[in-house]
Amino acid sequence: MSVRWFPVVVAFFVFVTAAAGCGSADDSNKLDDLGRWWLDLSTDDILASDTMRIDDAATGSDSNIADVATPKDDGPPCEPKCDGLACGDDDGCGKPCIVDTGCKGNPPCSTGVCDQSGVCAVLPTDADCDDDDPCTVGDHCAQGKCKSGAEFPDCDDDNDCTNDSCDPASGCYSVPNSLPCDDEDPCTDGDLCVDGGCTAGGPNLCDDANPCTDDWCEADVGCHNDPLAPGYPCDDNNSCTAGDSCSGGQCLGGQVMNCDDFNSCTTDICNPVQGCIYQQKEQGATCDDMNACTINDFCDQGLCKAGAPKDCDDLVDCTADSCGPGGICKHTPLTGDFYCDDGEPCTDPDFCEDGACMSGPPVPGCE
């Protein structure tokens, strides 16, 4: 078949060339159109319809050669092959391979893709990621890079005897502390952390600060506070009561405290916390020194000083005047060598007898 086409093609080009040299401008345009038609025409299109005209041209027939196209046999169509090739490599047909191979991204925050020009591009993604820092949580992709989250990991090891933290190089870690703790035994008190474990303290006294309860601890149960028997002595923490006693598990105050110090130069009061308080009266205040035989007693620096003695003088020369218990004046009769004056100028010396003044002997020459 190719042998038969060759002289036809030569004759065709000769014909077209000659026609182009002799024709007008319009004819030239028509020849151009003809040439484009020939180039666009495939071999299969002309084999069936123009075989006879091609044969006639070879034998010198008068067939219209200008209407016959002689296609070139280029073989089968080119099939692109991009297996094993990277983005932009020649696909074997003069075009770039459109494959993502060779396009590097930053997974999972970006993907390498090959565009229609065979050039690698980076496509950011919105995804979770890991910034390789164990002390951040909630890392996420942003603008093609992995951004650290704002949260921190839960490093709590549920052990009250360790301090828990995070190291960017190694992650969560725990360090023993020496803080108070609870060994979960209700009958121990003051438990303390030692070497990362809770060590039992002393016994739990279960003291409820109530003097009218019996406080004790039962293993695996805990504290008991049982009321004491009624009448059991106690202290209601009120310094102004005395003889306090228990009743129904409560301490009841007894008698009110008597704070009288029998000093009339103090003001006596009772304070529930301090007890009896004795406040001095002002200097010179009237008081009672508890002696009825003194009068006008007065206060001096909180003490009662005696005033003047009580006047028991009965104006009788033959009685001894004194003040007795209760401030009662006593007049004791005198007898004997106690001299007095009977009011008579011509007797002397007068003398006392049984409290009465007796006339003495007459004075000589006295009238």
ABEGO torsion letter per residue (X at the ends): XAAAAAAAAAAAAAAAAAAAAABBAAAAAAAAAAAAAAAABBAAAAAAAAAAAAAAAAAGBABBAAABBBBBBAEBBBBBBABGBBBGBBAGAGBBBBBABGBBBBOAABBBBBBAAGBBBBBBBBBBBBAGBAABBGBBBBGGBBBBBABBBBABAGBAABBBBBBAAAEBBBBBBABBBBAGBAABBGBBBBGGBBBBBBBBAGBAGBAABBBBBBBGAEBBBBBBBBGBBBBAGBAABBGBBBBGGBBBBBBBBBABAGBAABBBBBBAAAEBBBBBBBBGBBBBAGBAABBGBBBBGGBBBBBBBBBABAGBAABBBBBBBGGBBBBBBBBEBBBBBAGBAABOBBBBBGGBBBBBBBBBGBX
